[in-house]
C-alpha cells in the first residue's frame, strides 16, 4: 500500500529517446552470457568477499565486469581524492537516479554499502550483489520504519562506512530529474561525515544523450536489462563532485540543496525553482530540468 509521501516520477515510455543505435541479436545474447558469467563468478567468490584483504578490489572487478558485459564504458571525471582515499572514512555518497546501472557504476568506482529499497534484495543478478555489499534496506511503504532506518544509516556512517543513497527516491529518465529529499542528509549530520555528490549522465559514443538505460514506469527489471543489452556504444558519464564538509550546512534541507546544486552544476542543467513550477498551466507539467546548451 502506497502513501502520499511515496516518491513518484512522471517518466515513462514516452521519455525514451528514439533511433538510438542497437546491436544485433547475437551480440545481445553474448552480453547476457557474459553478465551471467560475472554473476556466477561473484557467487563462487563469496568466501573471498568475506575476507577483508583484497575484498574491495575484487568487488570493484565484479562490478566493472558487469558494466563491460553490457557494453557500458565508464567516463569518470574528477574525484581523484575520492577514488584513492583509504578505507575507514565515512561519507554519504549521493547521486541522481536513472537506472539500475547506477548501483553498478557507483560500486565500480568504490565498493560501498547502499541504502536501497527492500525490493532490490529480490532482484535477479543485482539483488545478491547488493545484499552481499552490506546494504541497508528501506521499506518505503511503511513510514513508521523510517526513523530506525535513518538511525542505522547514521551509525554506519559514524563507524567509517561509505554509503550510497539516491535522494530522489525513485528513478527518472535522465532528461528530467527530481528533487533531493532530506531525510538521509540528517543521517550525515548526525554521523558527522561529509557528503559526496556524484552526477550521472548516459550518452552514446557520438555524444548524444540517451534515456534508453532508464528504469522507469511499471516495466520489469528483465525488460530494462534487455533494452540496455541492445544499445550500441553506451557511455556512462560520471562526475565526482567535491565533497561537502561536515558543518557546511546547518540543516538537512540546506545540505540536500547543496548536494542537488552540485549535481546540476556538474551536468550543466538548471533546476527550476519550486515557485516557478507552481505557475505551470493547469493540466500541463512543468519541466524539472533544462538540458545543457549544445
Backbone as numpy.savetxt, mean C-alpha at the origin, in Angstrom:
# Nx Ny Nz CAx CAy CAz Cx Cy Cz
-21.58 -6.79 8.46 -22.42 -5.60 8.46 -21.54 -4.36 8.46
-21.76 -3.42 7.53 -20.95 -2.21 7.45 -21.56 -1.13 8.33
-20.87 0.02 8.43 -21.33 1.13 9.25 -20.98 2.42 8.53
-21.44 3.54 9.11 -21.26 4.84 8.44 -19.80 5.23 8.29
-18.91 4.68 9.14 -17.50 5.05 9.10 -16.67 4.09 8.26
-17.31 3.12 7.61 -16.58 2.18 6.78 -15.93 2.92 5.60
-14.62 2.74 5.37 -13.97 3.41 4.24 -14.65 3.04 2.92
-14.83 4.03 2.06 -15.52 3.80 0.79 -14.81 4.53 -0.33
-14.66 3.88 -1.47 -14.10 4.50 -2.66 -15.10 4.38 -3.79
-15.33 5.46 -4.54 -16.27 5.40 -5.67 -15.67 4.77 -6.92
-14.38 4.40 -6.86 -13.71 3.85 -8.04 -14.30 2.49 -8.42
-14.38 2.26 -9.73 -14.89 1.00 -10.24 -14.32 0.72 -11.62
-14.99 -0.16 -12.37 -14.49 -0.54 -13.70 -14.32 0.66 -14.62
-15.15 1.69 -14.44 -15.07 2.86 -15.29 -13.79 3.65 -15.13
-13.05 3.38 -14.04 -11.79 4.08 -13.80 -10.61 3.44 -14.53
-10.78 2.24 -15.06 -9.66 1.51 -15.65 -9.26 2.12 -16.98
-7.97 2.37 -17.13 -7.46 2.93 -18.38 -7.63 1.93 -19.51
-7.89 2.46 -20.70 -8.14 1.61 -21.86 -6.91 1.55 -22.76
-6.87 0.53 -23.60 -5.82 0.38 -24.61 -4.42 0.22 -24.04
-4.31 -0.26 -22.81 -2.98 -0.56 -22.27 -2.42 -1.80 -22.98
-1.12 -1.84 -23.27 -0.56 -3.01 -23.96 -0.63 -4.25 -23.08
-0.87 -5.39 -23.70 -0.98 -6.64 -22.95 -0.06 -7.69 -23.56
0.24 -8.69 -22.76 1.04 -9.82 -23.23 0.11 -10.94 -23.67
0.65 -11.89 -24.41 -0.15 -13.00 -24.89 -0.44 -14.02 -23.80
-1.32 -14.95 -24.10 -1.72 -15.97 -23.14 -0.54 -16.80 -22.62
0.40 -17.23 -23.47 1.54 -18.01 -22.94 2.33 -17.24 -21.89
2.55 -15.94 -22.11 3.28 -15.15 -21.11 2.49 -15.02 -19.82
1.18 -14.90 -19.91 0.35 -14.81 -18.70 0.44 -16.11 -17.89
0.38 -17.22 -18.59 0.50 -18.51 -17.91 1.87 -18.64 -17.25
2.90 -18.18 -17.95 4.26 -18.23 -17.40 4.37 -17.37 -16.15
3.71 -16.23 -16.14 3.75 -15.35 -14.97 3.06 -16.00 -13.78
1.92 -16.61 -14.00 1.25 -17.29 -12.89 2.08 -18.47 -12.38
2.72 -19.17 -13.30 3.58 -20.29 -12.90 4.73 -19.80 -12.04
5.34 -18.68 -12.45 6.45 -18.11 -11.68 5.98 -17.65 -10.30
4.77 -17.06 -10.23 4.23 -16.60 -8.95 3.99 -17.78 -8.00
3.45 -18.87 -8.55 3.22 -20.07 -7.73 4.55 -20.61 -7.23
5.57 -20.59 -8.07 6.89 -21.05 -7.66 7.43 -20.20 -6.51
7.24 -18.88 -6.58 7.69 -17.99 -5.50 6.97 -18.32 -4.20
5.67 -18.55 -4.28 4.89 -18.87 -3.08 5.34 -20.19 -2.47
5.54 -21.20 -3.31 6.01 -22.49 -2.80 7.39 -22.37 -2.17
8.25 -21.57 -2.78 9.57 -21.35 -2.21 9.47 -20.68 -0.84
8.52 -19.72 -0.73 8.33 -19.04 0.55 7.85 -20.02 1.62
6.93 -20.91 1.23 6.42 -21.89 2.19 7.53 -22.84 2.64
8.38 -23.27 1.71 9.49 -24.16 2.05 10.54 -23.45 2.91
10.57 -22.13 2.81 11.56 -21.35 3.56 11.06 -20.94 4.94
9.85 -21.38 5.29 9.25 -20.95 6.56 10.18 -21.16 7.77
10.86 -22.31 7.90 11.77 -22.46 9.06 12.86 -21.38 9.11
13.34 -20.96 7.94 14.37 -19.92 7.90 13.80 -18.55 8.27
12.50 -18.34 7.97 11.87 -17.07 8.27 11.66 -16.87 9.76
11.77 -17.95 10.51 11.62 -17.86 11.96 12.93 -17.53 12.65
14.01 -17.51 11.89 15.34 -17.23 12.44 15.73 -15.81 12.07
16.17 -15.03 13.03 16.47 -13.61 12.81 17.57 -13.36 11.78
18.76 -14.00 11.87 19.83 -13.70 10.91 19.42 -14.01 9.46
19.50 -13.02 8.60 19.18 -13.22 7.20 17.71 -13.22 6.87
16.84 -13.09 7.88 15.40 -13.17 7.65 14.93 -12.03 6.75
15.38 -10.81 7.03 14.93 -9.65 6.24 15.37 -9.77 4.79
16.58 -10.23 4.57 17.07 -10.38 3.20 16.26 -11.42 2.44
15.94 -12.52 3.10 15.16 -13.58 2.45 13.76 -13.10 2.11
13.13 -12.38 3.04 11.80 -11.85 2.79 11.82 -10.87 1.63
12.84 -10.02 1.59 12.94 -9.06 0.50 13.05 -9.78 -0.84
13.83 -10.86 -0.88 13.97 -11.64 -2.11 12.64 -12.26 -2.53
11.86 -12.73 -1.56 10.57 -13.34 -1.87 9.62 -12.31 -2.48
9.53 -11.14 -1.86 8.61 -10.12 -2.37 9.07 -9.55 -3.70
10.37 -9.38 -3.87 10.88 -8.92 -5.17 10.65 -9.99 -6.24
10.76 -11.25 -5.84 10.48 -12.33 -6.77 9.03 -12.32 -7.22
8.12 -11.96 -6.31 6.71 -11.89 -6.68 6.48 -10.78 -7.70
7.13 -9.64 -7.51 7.00 -8.56 -8.49 7.53 -8.98 -9.85
8.69 -9.61 -9.86 9.28 -10.05 -11.12 8.40 -11.09 -11.81
7.77 -11.95 -11.00 6.91 -12.98 -11.58 5.77 -12.36 -12.37
5.23 -11.25 -11.90 4.13 -10.59 -12.59 4.61 -9.52 -13.58
5.92 -9.47 -13.81 6.44 -8.54 -14.80 6.45 -7.09 -14.36
6.53 -6.85 -13.06 6.49 -5.49 -12.51 7.92 -5.02 -12.22
8.27 -3.85 -12.75 9.59 -3.27 -12.48 9.45 -2.15 -11.45
10.31 -2.17 -10.43 10.31 -1.11 -9.42 11.17 0.05 -9.87
10.65 1.26 -9.71 11.40 2.49 -9.96 11.42 3.26 -8.65
12.49 3.09 -7.88 12.57 3.65 -6.53 13.23 5.02 -6.58
12.60 6.00 -5.99 13.09 7.37 -6.00 13.23 7.89 -4.57
14.46 8.22 -4.19 14.71 8.77 -2.85 14.77 7.69 -1.79
14.93 8.15 -0.53 14.83 7.26 0.62 16.03 6.39 0.90
17.24 6.83 0.49 18.43 6.01 0.76 18.59 5.77 2.26
18.27 6.77 3.07 18.39 6.63 4.52 17.44 5.57 5.06
16.25 5.48 4.44 15.26 4.50 4.87 15.66 3.09 4.46
16.17 2.95 3.26 16.51 1.63 2.73 17.70 1.01 3.44
18.60 1.84 3.97 19.82 1.33 4.58 19.82 1.43 6.10
18.73 1.94 6.69 18.69 2.10 8.15 18.72 0.75 8.84
19.43 0.64 9.95 19.46 -0.63 10.68 18.10 -0.94 11.31
17.85 -2.21 11.52 16.61 -2.63 12.15 16.56 -2.18 13.60
15.34 -2.07 14.13 15.20 -1.75 15.54 14.70 -0.34 15.82
14.54 0.47 14.76 14.01 1.82 14.94 12.60 1.84 14.36
11.62 1.97 15.23 10.24 1.90 14.80 9.82 3.10 13.96
8.88 2.89 13.08 8.31 3.97 12.26 6.97 3.51 11.70
6.07 4.47 11.54 4.81 4.22 10.87 5.00 4.56 9.39
4.91 3.56 8.53 5.12 3.74 7.10 3.75 3.81 6.43
3.44 4.94 5.78 2.11 5.14 5.21 2.21 5.39 3.71
1.24 4.90 2.96 1.24 5.10 1.51 -0.18 5.20 0.97
-0.31 5.83 -0.19 -1.59 5.81 -0.90 -1.86 4.37 -1.35
-3.13 4.02 -1.43 -3.49 2.60 -1.60 -4.22 2.40 -2.92
-3.63 1.58 -3.81 -4.18 1.35 -5.13 -4.44 -0.13 -5.38
-3.51 -0.97 -4.99 -3.55 -2.38 -5.41 -3.00 -3.29 -4.32
-3.30 -4.59 -4.45 -2.66 -5.58 -3.59 -1.14 -5.59 -3.84
-0.71 -5.12 -5.00 0.72 -5.02 -5.29 1.43 -4.04 -4.36
0.68 -3.08 -3.79 1.28 -2.12 -2.85 1.99 -2.85 -1.72
1.31 -3.86 -1.17 1.85 -4.60 -0.03 3.14 -5.31 -0.42
3.13 -5.90 -1.62 4.31 -6.60 -2.11 5.47 -5.62 -2.29
5.18 -4.46 -2.88 6.23 -3.48 -3.17 6.84 -2.91 -1.89
6.02 -2.57 -0.92 6.54 -2.00 0.33 7.48 -2.99 1.00
7.11 -4.26 0.99 7.97 -5.27 1.61 9.17 -5.63 0.75
9.10 -5.33 -0.54 10.27 -5.51 -1.39 11.31 -4.44 -1.09
10.88 -3.29 -0.56 11.82 -2.26 -0.13 12.48 -2.67 1.18
11.63 -2.90 2.18 12.07 -3.38 3.49 10.94 -4.21 4.10
11.17 -5.46 4.38 10.12 -6.27 5.00 9.69 -5.66 6.32
8.38 -5.61 6.54 7.87 -4.99 7.77 6.52 -5.57 8.11
6.10 -5.30 9.31 4.76 -5.69 9.71 3.75 -4.77 9.03
2.49 -5.16 9.04 1.46 -4.35 8.39 0.22 -4.32 9.26
-0.50 -3.20 9.17 -1.86 -3.14 9.70 -2.77 -3.45 8.52
-3.41 -4.60 8.53 -4.16 -5.05 7.36 -5.57 -5.44 7.77
-6.49 -5.29 6.84 -7.87 -5.74 7.11 -7.85 -7.26 7.27
-8.70 -7.75 8.13 -8.64 -9.17 8.49 -8.90 -10.09 7.30
-9.61 -9.58 6.26 -9.91 -10.41 5.10 -8.66 -10.86 4.36
-7.59 -10.06 4.43 -6.36 -10.38 3.70 -5.75 -11.69 4.19
-5.95 -12.01 5.46 -5.38 -13.24 6.02 -5.84 -14.47 5.25
-7.01 -14.40 4.63 -7.54 -15.55 3.91 -7.29 -15.52 2.42
-6.57 -14.51 1.94 -6.30 -14.42 0.51 -5.32 -15.50 0.06
-5.53 -16.04 -1.15 -4.51 -16.95 -1.70 -3.26 -16.17 -2.08
-2.13 -16.82 -2.09 -0.84 -16.26 -2.47 -0.35 -15.24 -1.44
-1.06 -14.13 -1.29 -0.56 -13.03 -0.47 -0.86 -13.20 1.01
-2.00 -13.83 1.34 -2.43 -13.93 2.73 -1.41 -14.60 3.63
-0.84 -15.71 3.16 0.15 -16.43 3.97 1.39 -15.62 4.22
1.86 -14.89 3.20 3.05 -14.06 3.36 2.79 -12.93 4.35
1.60 -12.34 4.27 1.26 -11.24 5.18 1.17 -11.75 6.62
0.56 -12.91 6.80 0.47 -13.47 8.16 1.85 -13.75 8.73
2.73 -14.34 7.91 4.07 -14.68 8.39 4.91 -13.44 8.67
4.49 -12.31 8.11 5.22 -11.08 8.35 4.86 -10.41 9.67
3.99 -11.03 10.46 3.64 -10.47 11.77 2.60 -9.37 11.70
1.68 -9.45 10.73 0.68 -8.40 10.55 -0.24 -8.27 11.75
-0.71 -7.04 11.93 -1.75 -6.74 12.91 -3.04 -6.59 12.12
-4.04 -7.40 12.43 -5.25 -7.41 11.62 -6.35 -6.56 12.25
-7.00 -5.80 11.37 -8.04 -4.85 11.78 -9.39 -5.32 11.28
-10.35 -5.39 12.19 -11.73 -5.73 11.82 -12.47 -4.41 11.57
-12.58 -4.04 10.31 -13.15 -2.74 9.97 -14.65 -2.66 10.24
-15.31 -3.81 10.36 -16.75 -3.81 10.56 -17.12 -3.70 12.04
-16.16 -3.83 12.92 -16.45 -3.75 14.36 -15.63 -2.61 14.97
-16.24 -1.44 15.06 -15.55 -0.27 15.58 -15.11 -0.45 17.02
-15.78 -1.33 17.76 -15.43 -1.53 19.16 -14.03 -2.13 19.33
-13.52 -2.76 18.26 -12.19 -3.37 18.35 -11.08 -2.39 18.01
-11.44 -1.20 17.52 -10.42 -0.24 17.05 -9.47 0.21 18.15
-9.94 0.60 19.35 -8.98 1.05 20.38 -7.94 -0.01 20.73
-8.36 -1.26 20.85 -7.40 -2.33 21.19 -6.39 -2.53 20.07
-6.87 -2.43 18.82 -5.96 -2.59 17.68 -4.95 -1.45 17.63
-5.38 -0.21 17.91 -4.46 0.93 17.91 -3.46 0.82 19.06
-3.89 0.27 20.18 -2.96 0.04 21.29 -1.90 -0.98 20.90
-2.32 -2.03 20.20 -1.37 -3.04 19.73 -0.40 -2.44 18.71
-0.91 -1.57 17.84 -0.07 -0.91 16.85 0.96 0.00 17.53
0.53 0.79 18.49 1.45 1.68 19.21 2.53 0.89 19.93
2.17 -0.25 20.51 3.14 -1.08 21.21 4.18 -1.64 20.24
3.72 -2.06 19.05 4.66 -2.58 18.04 5.64 -1.50 17.61
5.14 -0.30 17.40 6.00 0.82 17.00 7.00 1.16 18.10
6.51 1.16 19.33 7.35 1.53 20.47 8.50 0.54 20.66
8.28 -0.70 20.30 9.31 -1.72 20.50 10.23 -1.87 19.29
10.12 -0.95 18.32 11.09 -0.91 17.24 10.67 -1.52 15.91
9.38 -1.79 15.74 8.91 -2.38 14.49 8.58 -1.30 13.46
8.90 -1.59 12.21 8.34 -0.83 11.10 6.97 -1.41 10.82
5.94 -0.56 10.72 4.59 -1.06 10.45 4.01 -0.28 9.28
3.57 -0.99 8.26 2.99 -0.39 7.07 1.48 -0.22 7.25
1.00 0.99 6.92 -0.42 1.31 7.08 -0.89 2.04 5.83
-2.13 1.78 5.41 -2.74 2.51 4.29 -3.87 3.36 4.86
-3.60 4.64 5.15 -4.58 5.46 5.89 -5.85 5.79 5.11
-5.87 5.58 3.80 -7.12 5.80 3.06 -8.16 4.75 3.43
-7.70 3.61 3.94 -8.63 2.60 4.43 -9.19 1.68 3.39
-9.03 2.03 2.12 -9.50 1.19 1.03 -8.73 1.58 -0.23
-8.87 0.79 -1.29 -8.12 1.06 -2.50 -8.84 2.05 -3.42
-8.03 2.86 -4.11 -8.52 3.79 -5.12 -7.84 3.44 -6.44
-8.29 4.07 -7.53 -7.77 3.69 -8.85 -6.38 4.27 -9.12
-5.93 5.24 -8.33 -4.63 5.87 -8.56 -4.75 7.16 -9.33
-5.76 7.27 -10.19 -6.02 8.52 -10.89 -6.79 9.48 -9.98
-7.41 8.93 -8.97 -8.05 9.68 -7.89 -7.62 9.05 -6.58
-7.79 9.75 -5.49 -7.32 9.24 -4.20 -8.24 9.69 -3.08
-8.08 9.07 -1.91 -8.91 9.40 -0.76 -8.14 10.18 0.29
-8.84 10.63 1.31 -8.21 11.34 2.41 -7.59 10.36 3.39
-6.54 10.78 4.06 -5.91 9.96 5.09 -6.72 10.07 6.37
-7.20 8.94 6.87 -7.87 8.93 8.16 -6.82 9.07 9.28
-7.25 9.42 10.45 -6.32 9.88 11.48 -5.96 8.88 12.57
-6.76 7.83 12.74 -6.60 6.96 13.92 -5.20 6.38 14.05
-4.63 5.88 12.95 -3.33 5.22 13.04 -2.21 6.20 13.36
-2.40 7.48 13.05 -1.37 8.48 13.34 -1.28 8.74 14.85
-2.38 8.50 15.56 -2.31 8.60 17.01 -1.39 7.54 17.57
-1.35 6.37 16.95 -0.45 5.31 17.40 1.00 5.74 17.25
1.32 6.48 16.17 2.69 6.98 15.98 3.03 8.00 17.06
2.07 8.86 17.41 2.29 9.85 18.47 2.48 9.14 19.81
1.62 8.17 20.10 1.71 7.44 21.36 3.00 6.62 21.44
3.44 6.11 20.29 4.66 5.30 20.26 5.93 6.13 20.20
5.79 7.45 19.95 6.95 8.32 19.89 7.87 8.01 18.72
7.29 7.64 17.56 8.09 7.25 16.41 7.80 8.17 15.23
8.71 8.23 14.25 8.46 9.04 13.06 7.46 8.39 12.12
6.96 9.19 11.20 6.09 8.70 10.12 6.87 8.82 8.82
6.85 7.75 8.02 7.55 7.75 6.74 6.51 7.61 5.61
6.17 8.71 4.91 5.23 8.61 3.80 5.91 8.03 2.56
5.18 7.19 1.83 5.64 6.63 0.57 4.52 6.81 -0.46
4.89 7.37 -1.61 3.92 7.64 -2.67 4.09 6.62 -3.80
2.99 6.03 -4.24 3.02 5.00 -5.27 2.27 5.46 -6.52
2.85 5.14 -7.68 2.20 5.41 -8.95 2.48 4.25 -9.91
1.46 3.76 -10.59 1.63 2.70 -11.57 1.63 3.31 -12.97
2.62 2.96 -13.76 2.70 3.48 -15.12 3.22 2.39 -16.05
3.16 2.69 -17.33 3.67 1.78 -18.34 5.10 2.15 -18.71
5.75 1.31 -19.47 7.15 1.56 -19.83 7.32 2.84 -20.61
6.26 3.27 -21.35 6.36 4.51 -22.12 6.02 5.75 -21.31
5.77 5.58 -20.01 5.53 6.72 -19.13 4.07 7.02 -18.84
3.14 6.43 -19.61 1.73 6.69 -19.36 1.27 6.07 -18.04
0.47 6.82 -17.30 -0.07 6.29 -16.05 -1.18 5.29 -16.36
-1.23 4.21 -15.58 -2.26 3.19 -15.78 -2.95 2.87 -14.46
-4.23 2.58 -14.57 -5.00 2.16 -13.39 -5.33 0.67 -13.44
-4.77 -0.05 -14.41 -5.08 -1.48 -14.56 -4.72 -2.31 -13.32
-3.66 -1.97 -12.56 -3.36 -2.78 -11.37 -4.30 -2.52 -10.19
-5.16 -1.51 -10.29 -6.00 -1.14 -9.15 -6.92 -2.29 -8.76
-7.07 -2.47 -7.47 -7.97 -3.50 -6.92 -9.21 -2.79 -6.40
-10.19 -2.60 -7.27 -11.31 -1.70 -6.97 -12.65 -2.39 -7.22
-13.69 -1.79 -6.65 -15.02 -2.32 -6.84 -15.20 -3.68 -6.18
-16.19 -4.43 -6.63 -16.50 -5.71 -6.00 -15.72 -6.89 -6.57
-14.72 -6.63 -7.43 -14.03 -7.74 -8.10 -13.30 -8.63 -7.10
-13.04 -9.85 -7.51 -12.31 -10.80 -6.68 -10.81 -10.60 -6.85
-10.04 -11.13 -5.91 -8.58 -11.04 -6.01 -8.09 -11.77 -7.26
-8.71 -12.91 -7.58 -8.29 -13.68 -8.76 -8.45 -12.83 -10.03
-9.56 -12.10 -10.13 -9.78 -11.25 -11.30 -8.71 -10.17 -11.40
-8.34 -9.61 -10.26 -7.29 -8.59 -10.25 -5.94 -9.18 -10.62
-5.64 -10.36 -10.10 -4.39 -11.04 -10.44 -4.30 -11.28 -11.95
-5.39 -11.70 -12.54 -5.40 -11.97 -13.98 -5.17 -10.69 -14.78
-5.75 -9.58 -14.33 -5.57 -8.33 -15.06 -4.13 -7.82 -14.96
-3.54 -7.95 -13.78 -2.14 -7.53 -13.60 -1.21 -8.39 -14.44
-1.48 -9.69 -14.48 -0.63 -10.60 -15.24 -0.66 -10.32 -16.73
-1.70 -9.62 -17.19 -1.85 -9.36 -18.62 -1.13 -8.09 -19.08
-0.79 -7.18 -18.15 -0.23 -5.89 -18.54 1.22 -6.04 -19.00
1.54 -5.40 -20.10 2.92 -5.40 -20.61 3.64 -4.13 -20.15
4.88 -4.31 -19.65 5.71 -3.16 -19.29 5.23 -2.38 -18.09
4.69 -3.07 -17.07 4.18 -2.39 -15.88 5.33 -1.93 -14.98
5.29 -0.66 -14.60 6.30 -0.06 -13.73 5.62 0.49 -12.49
6.16 0.19 -11.33 5.66 0.75 -10.08 6.66 1.80 -9.60
6.23 3.03 -9.68 7.06 4.17 -9.28 6.88 4.39 -7.78
7.97 4.32 -7.04 7.93 4.43 -5.58 8.72 5.65 -5.14
8.04 6.61 -4.55 8.69 7.81 -4.03 8.76 7.69 -2.50
9.96 7.56 -1.97 10.13 7.48 -0.52 10.37 8.90 -0.01
9.39 9.44 0.69 9.44 10.83 1.14 10.27 10.95 2.43
10.76 12.16 2.73 11.46 12.36 4.00 10.55 12.04 5.18
11.14 11.51 6.24 10.33 11.15 7.40 9.83 12.39 8.13
8.70 12.21 8.79 8.12 13.26 9.63 8.49 12.93 11.07
9.34 13.74 11.66 9.90 13.42 12.97 8.85 13.51 14.07
9.04 12.73 15.16 8.13 12.84 16.30 8.12 14.28 16.83
6.94 14.75 17.18 6.83 16.11 17.70 6.60 17.16 16.64
6.69 16.79 15.37 6.47 17.75 14.29 5.02 18.23 14.26
4.11 17.36 14.67 2.69 17.71 14.72 2.17 17.44 16.13
1.28 18.29 16.58 0.75 18.14 17.94 -0.42 17.16 18.00
-1.17 17.05 16.92 -2.35 16.19 16.92 -2.27 15.19 15.78
-3.05 14.14 15.89 -3.07 13.13 14.83 -3.63 13.69 13.53
-4.54 14.66 13.63 -5.09 15.28 12.42 -4.01 16.05 11.67
-3.20 16.79 12.40 -2.09 17.52 11.78 -1.08 16.57 11.16
-0.80 15.49 11.87 0.18 14.51 11.38 -0.33 13.83 10.10
-1.61 13.48 10.08 -2.19 12.87 8.88 -2.12 13.84 7.70
-2.38 15.12 7.96 -2.35 16.12 6.89 -0.93 16.28 6.34
0.07 16.26 7.20 1.47 16.36 6.76 1.84 15.18 5.86
1.45 13.97 6.29 1.77 12.77 5.51 1.05 12.78 4.16
-0.22 13.16 4.17 -1.00 13.21 2.94 -0.41 14.23 1.97
-0.02 15.38 2.49 0.58 16.42 1.64 1.90 15.94 1.04
2.69 15.20 1.83 3.96 14.68 1.32 3.75 13.74 0.15
2.73 12.88 0.23 2.43 11.94 -0.85 2.01 12.69 -2.11
1.11 13.67 -1.96 0.64 14.42 -3.13 1.76 15.27 -3.73
2.62 15.80 -2.90 3.75 16.58 -3.40 4.69 15.70 -4.23
4.95 14.48 -3.74 5.84 13.56 -4.45 5.26 13.15 -5.80
3.95 13.00 -5.87 3.30 12.56 -7.11 2.96 13.73 -8.04
3.06 14.96 -7.50 2.72 16.12 -8.32 1.24 16.31 -8.49
0.44 15.78 -7.57 -1.01 15.94 -7.62 -1.43 17.01 -6.62
-2.63 17.51 -6.80 -3.15 18.57 -5.94 -4.40 18.07 -5.26
-4.41 18.09 -3.95 -5.59 17.66 -3.19 -6.55 18.83 -3.06
-7.80 18.63 -3.48 -8.78 19.70 -3.44 -9.29 19.87 -2.01
-9.25 21.10 -1.46 -9.71 21.31 -0.08 -11.14 20.85 0.13
-11.43 20.44 1.37 -12.75 19.89 1.70 -13.86 20.87 1.36
-13.67 22.18 1.69 -14.73 23.15 1.46 -15.05 23.31 -0.03
-14.04 23.06 -0.90 -14.30 23.14 -2.33 -15.06 21.90 -2.81
-14.76 20.75 -2.22 -15.46 19.54 -2.63 -16.96 19.67 -2.39
-17.34 20.33 -1.32 -18.75 20.41 -0.97 -19.53 21.30 -1.93
-18.84 22.04 -2.76 -19.52 22.91 -3.70 -19.83 22.22 -5.02
-19.51 20.95 -5.15 -19.80 20.24 -6.39 -21.30 20.22 -6.62
-21.74 20.35 -7.87 -23.18 20.33 -8.17 -23.84 19.04 -7.67
-25.09 19.15 -7.30 -25.81 17.98 -6.80 -25.83 16.89 -7.87
-25.53 15.67 -7.40 -25.52 14.54 -8.31 -24.24 14.37 -9.08
-23.28 15.28 -8.86 -22.00 15.19 -9.56 -20.89 15.09 -8.54
-20.00 14.13 -8.69 -18.90 13.93 -7.74 -17.74 14.82 -8.08
-17.24 15.53 -7.08 -16.07 16.37 -7.32 -14.84 15.50 -7.41
-13.88 15.85 -8.28 -12.64 15.05 -8.36 -11.84 15.21 -7.10
-11.12 14.16 -6.73 -10.35 14.19 -5.49 -8.88 14.53 -5.72
-8.42 14.45 -6.94 -7.05 14.81 -7.20 -6.91 15.21 -8.65
-6.04 16.16 -8.90 -5.77 16.57 -10.27 -4.49 15.91 -10.72
-4.46 15.40 -11.97 -3.24 14.74 -12.45 -2.15 15.76 -12.66
-0.89 15.35 -12.57 0.21 16.26 -12.79 0.22 16.77 -14.22
0.76 17.95 -14.41 0.86 18.52 -15.75 1.79 17.66 -16.59
1.43 17.44 -17.83 2.25 16.62 -18.72 3.26 17.49 -19.45
